[in-house]
């Protein structure tokens, strides 16, 4: 199914998300065809939607705080082979029990070098990896597919790499969340230039099922995070500004390959 391609100059987020219901497509493509999505400098200096300078390589503690639920879920699984797509500096891999055989994929030269002590790291993009089918017991794609030009092909490739009964964890923004509907093009996660493939909750459910996965559960992390505070709640009243972090912005799917 060919995704729509949108340039933000004439883009309307609300209409785009509504089109997913009427067309049956899984996601909407935005930004020019030349966009790199998850670029090799993703882990370097950048500016967040509020205009604040950041360097993701300095955000280890917050990154791991965001992964508390996922790490607990992994700790309850029988160890096997694990693949972390877009593993960055290997922070997740470093927290996983060493009874796991840990693999990672990361295009950033600096981040992949930092990840090397924590697993077997492929320095490149996921599209070019060449693992055997049914090789992995667990694949993690934590906020990766929104950066990819062809996320459906990515999910199908993950399915092939998983053994029967294997697990996938997929995290991605919901561009049709209540906050997204309220703020439209001021939705903060639309204002990340590396986000090029936009899913809704409904379309992500459909996509995962059609790619051959059984959805075990879905989490919407917010209320246990530092982002749930009075300041962000009050910001919800002013739709002329970039939206605040809010419930439903992120969705995490836990799935099994039958």
Order of alpha helices (4+ residues) and beta strands (2+ residues): beta-alpha-beta-beta-beta-alpha-alpha-beta-alpha-beta-alpha-beta-beta-alpha-beta-alpha-beta-alpha-beta-alpha-beta
